[in-house]
Amino acid sequence: MADKSTEAAQSKEVQNSPNSQEPPRPKTEKELERERQKAAKLEKYQAKLAAKKAKEESRKPKIEKKSKIAEPVAEYVEETKPGEKKVLQDLESPSLKSYNPKAVESAWYDWWVKSGFFEPEFGPDGKVKEEGKFVITSPPPNVTGALHIGHALTIAIQDSLARWNRMKGKTVLFLGGFDHAGLSTQSVVEKKLWAEKKQTRHDYARNDFVDIVWKWKEEYHERIKKQMSRLGGSFDWTREAFTMDENLTRAVVETFVRLHEDKIIYRANRLVNWCTALQTTLSNLEVENIEVTGRTEIKVPGYDHLVEVGVLTSIAYEVEGSDDRIIIATTRPETLLGDTAIAVHPQDPRYKHLHGKSVKHPFCNRSLPIVCDDIAVDMEFGTGAVKITPAHDLNDYEVGKRHNLAFINILNDDGTMNENCGEFSGMKRFDVRIKIVERLNELGLFVGTQDNPMVIPVCGKTSDIIEPIMKPQWWVNQKEMASAAAEAVRSGEIDIAPDVSRKEFIRWMENIQDWCISRQLWWGHRIPAYFVKLSNEKNQDRSDDRFWVSGRSIEEVEEKAKAAFPGKSFTLEQDEDVLDTWFSSGLWPFSTLGWPNETVDLKTFYPTVLMETGWDILFFWIARMVMLGIKLTGQVPFKRVFCHALVRDAQGRKMSKSLGNVVDPIDVIEGITLQALHDKLSVGNLDSREVEKAKKGQKMSYPKGIPQCGTDALRFTLCSLTSGGRDLNLDILRVEGYRKFCNKLYNATKFALGRLGPSFIPNATDKPTGKESLVEKWIFHRLNVAVDAMNKYMEEMNFLQATSAVYQFWLYELCDVYIETSKYLISDGTPVQQESAKQTLYTVLDTSLRLMHPFMPYVTEEMWQRLPRRPSDTTPSIVKAKFPITREDYAYEQAAKDYESIITVVHSSRSMMADNGVKSDAVLYIHPGQKQQELINAEIASIQSLIKKCKSLKIVDTDFDGEKCAKSEILEGCTVFLEKRE
């Protein structure tokens, strides 16, 4: 039986019945009055919704619906002078009505830089602040052209950490700069010279060619710096570094001289990886290996025809003084010209009668001894006989040393055969491969060919097939340094994440080889070593380290030469070669801080805190920084290493210009048409066939071009995809999706500003007042949870979870719940409720923008600057604002739990509407369980405001006839009914 209060409310379309079997106690007059007020308030709210709906319906045209055509965004015109604080234009202006990345991102960066916000901030005593320091030296991009999406990932991750730590109050140094990239830069410039003028570097004097490269560097350095700025990197540009700056060059010279004096750097004539296209040595890490399953034709620079690989050619060598022949097989027939022996196993019965004999070389006037070697020869494999070419094969090199064989070089630096090759001298190596088989056939020494699965080493820059060649070069003995580096990681002095990279690092250190640091280039740090040419001695061996001295100046070199060769007359000749680029890069964490000088920066910021980079240069760069850092400074260069994934395209393919899937981050930020993408291919170094292949790749990957997404969406996407794996597949549609999220954030703040009104004044503090409604307590609690998660995951560098936490809060809790509910509270609540809802909206919005700032610097600054400041808050920029921390006064455990029940009712109602095809004017009934009755009664207006498209919502008792309704049982004893449509 219903009580009087229920009867009074029934006319207002809100029914209430007790859930107990016992008659309820009579309610007080005060309670009855409260319920009458709630009923009246709900009626007023429902009437308002109905009026709004009617108004919207009246505006609709009485014609058939047409597909919606997006209106072009009005052009944004910046009114701010460069470097000045941004002039905030009216949000209702045509170019700002919705999120416009171009408008939002304009002007802020120059102001941040000019204001010094990115420079380290020290305590009152001029020292590191008590909150601590965060120092990260960013991997310097090569000055070879433009950044790619992998660089954008690096900057997005590093800058989010720098901004987060800066907002936490730490002294932050985010140091950026550029790498001269000797091999890559010289290669690009030489290709450009050839394409434009049909000239090589040898058409210029060395200094003139280097001047040309410096001009290239200046042009592309500025281009790349602008890209880094567009990506929002909060680098301290006052400390910008370049690997060929004066002090960094001084650091390189100091390192070489010290290590040479310590016999760690030495001179030796050994096998190196030779690129004939670039005519320089490459390290093992600069060589890429291509697997072929058998006979395959590949393109090699300098050849009009394709070169055949993956073929095993069998050849007969005639034994001198007999009719015996030994059959050998090779994948490189041209190297026959450098053979100096045939090796067999000493226990192989097939060849015991030939021990001590020789075979005749078919083309060169020399005999080749048959040597016994149980290391190089497996008598079960093939014929059990192996040709030995000590000067052109790493394994044969060791055989040659064991048996004191001749080392005969057959190649010129350009890949043609030299004077040791008789009739083949002057021919290209792969032309000789064909010709030599023809000649063997004529001599009756050709046996046959067969397919042979193998690995082809190629240059990562030119795709030239690498040749092992004997060259006198400078080498670094890394064994002791590697041992110290491995121990630093094992002991935990350096933490490397993820763990797979830590294990990889230690394995590499345990199996390290000597490092060849000579490069036959002109662009780079010229080796500070001089050959002491003695006046009265002939035939000095230039590979002999005894005749070489190094020094920090020519005066020091002369003094060392006099000490080494007292009383002798000599001249000094500086080595023509330059150092491997990774030699200078290995000094980056401390050379950028002033080493070898004892600078204030070095004392303050070294060791650095974090090194973050892709896992692919763990050994190229990380290992060398660790080894050289410990050796030269006595300290590890950084405490933590984080290795992020490599960016691949949506199909999981490696980014490659020839595939057409390389992405310029600026194209994602600004947007670009497919035709414009095609046009960019014509200004690169691809040949016509590769351009057509790349165009097809672009059409497959970006059939409609790339939409304008903005910096914030790109950064957030890249961070959200960083999960600790080895690969990151980037789909541009994912970035576009986060652009829509930026729009949600923009419009939510814009809406909130409208609700707060121009006269709104925030409270003096962000402490709760004690007058908060249930939903306000819930949003404070959920904000606390998001803040806790964000700080936890940022500390762990778990970017997937960090972005997820802030995204979930913004979208599903702040926008979908609190802002929607606040509409009702601000419009129809009591003055106290209205003011409380506004203050909560302001506090949560201000905190949420600060929470998002590390990932989305531009849109958060744009909207934060539009919020009013608390009376005592003089913070100039969100860059310098305090990052949120977990607060006890925001912890409303029970209130949050209660409101989750309300959200459960809302979600159940929405689900029923969707399942039953009810898109609007839903009629719903709730029969609350005994435990939820008071809660649901109190929050009925909140429930209806969140359900949306709800015409009426009634609370019913157990007598309600719901036979014609869909129903859903939720919570404990609570049922939601939806009136079905006929």
C-alpha angles and dihedrals in degrees: 000000000000121000126229095264090057091051090051092051095044092078086057091058092251116113126189129188132173118253095209125092089223118080110259122247115262111268122237121249089249092055091047091051091050091053092048089053092050091049091050091047091051091049090052091049094048091048089052092051091049092050091049091050092048091050091051091049092050090055094055115103115244093234135094116286117260127201111274115253115205113235116232114257113250114249113263115226116198114226096185122104112236111274095012125113110276119267103230110223125208112284088221093060112114095252093050103042089101133016110297113178093200091056096040095048096045122113099354100099097053090050092049091052096043091048091055093237091142095052118097114271117216133198124261089273092056092250133111110298119258089249088069135241137284116200125177128167109205120226104262112240118228116259090231103112126300141345120263131208091274089063089049090055091051093050093044092054097041096044093049088056093045093050092045093051092044090054089049087064099254128142099256129195115182102180120195135179147137140272122226088218096204101199098036096044096045090047092053093046093048091050089050092049091050094046094048104032107009087239134133129205088263088069087068137057110256095251092048092052091048089052089056090052091049089056089051089049093052092050097047095037089063092045093052092044089056090051091051089050093047088054088059097245107172094213121163095241092186086074097042111152137201122193091234096048116125097259096040089051089051089052091052092052092046091051095049094048094047093048092045091051089050091051089241090115112052141167120243142155104237141142114284136180104260125199107200092192093058093025093223142109120262130200119238088255092058091056119089121206120222117197119216124186095209142312106013136163117219136178115253124186113257096027127102090199129057117261120234118229135164094060127125111210119199118211134182123228116198117228113232115248096013144061092248121120129196117213117215131174130216139174090208108052091174090068089066084090090066097047114127102169148008116231126208133173112265091227097048106116091203092069106028091104089057098054109128094015130111140224128224119248107232096218109018125062097243142099121236116214119228104233130190115233125164093185101056098034129070104190090201092060120083115315093337091243124105131194112229120217103171097181095052109035130056096220092044089050089063091046089051091054093047094052099033092241127171116268107217118186112208101178136081116215091260094057098260122126115263134220092286091070102073113201090010096056114130095018123120114261097242092044086055089051088064097037096049092055089051091051093047089052090053090051093048092243098111110103104176148278137255138180113272126191107222148146119256116206112218136176112261090219103044107015087234114153108253120239123206105228135171110247134163102240143156115263136189119219100217103176099102094040090048091051091054091047093051091049091052089057096042091051093050094244084124118033115206121194138230098038093232088064091048091055091044091052093053092046091053092048091051092052100037123150131201114282122232106217101177119106124184093224138115099216113076142039107332110226109260092222126112131202111229104222107199114214098221100039127085131198096024110181108241090199091060110103091208091076095052129084130179132202148166090242138014088253091057090047092053092050091051092048091051091050092048095046107027116195094005128121116234147157126220124232118187116223110261093216129092129221125265108268091237089063091069093035089056089066094050101111094056106021088060088056094054105273131183083040117070095242129174089245092054092051092045104041106026126127092040121221105231141017113195123183145124118297090236092076096044090115098025092059118354094056093048093049090051094047096045094039094056093042098048104032103025090234136086110260094229140006101223136032123196118189114200128200127269116254115241130175125266090273092053094251124144113259107258133165091222090055091051093230100109107121125209105212090220088061089057092046096048101023126236138210123243090246091053089052089052091049092055090061092065093063094054132081098264118122120235095267092050091048092056091047090049092050090055089050091051092050090052095046099037108020092165096033120249118305122228105268106162131226097278094055092047093049093046092049094051093048092046090055093051103103104149094265126129097247135038117199109208119205112187088215087066090058090048088053091056089048086063088051089054087053089052091051091046095049094043090056091043090051091047091052088054092050093048091051130209094282096054115125118192119229117263091254137023093239117125113258097216091245095092121133122231094266091049091054088048094053092048089051093047090047088054090052092050092048092049091049094046094052093044095050095042089054088051091044088235096150095172092061095037093055090042092054095052093040093051091049096048097044107033104027110026100033103028098040118016100035090046092049093044089062089067094041095049095043102041108014126106116272089261091050092046094051093045092049091050094048090049092047090052095046095047093044093049091048093045093052090052089047091055097041099093090061100033108031099166106048091041092053091045094053098034090056089057093056117092114250126237112258096260098034112111097164105145099203141011084241087072097035120114116265113238119262131195111273132201092213090060093053106105101161098168096039090051091049091050094050091048085064089056090050090050089056090049094049092047091051093049092048092052091049091051093045092051097042095246105150099166145002092036117183111211136180129195126202102191121208118242092261094049100040098097093040095050091043090055095045101040093115091049090051093052093047090055098044092059123190086052116139096188140355122199133185111223137187132228091281092067113122105222099167092118093046135085109237140197126194112215141164112003112326095337121130129189118203127198119199108235123229121237 
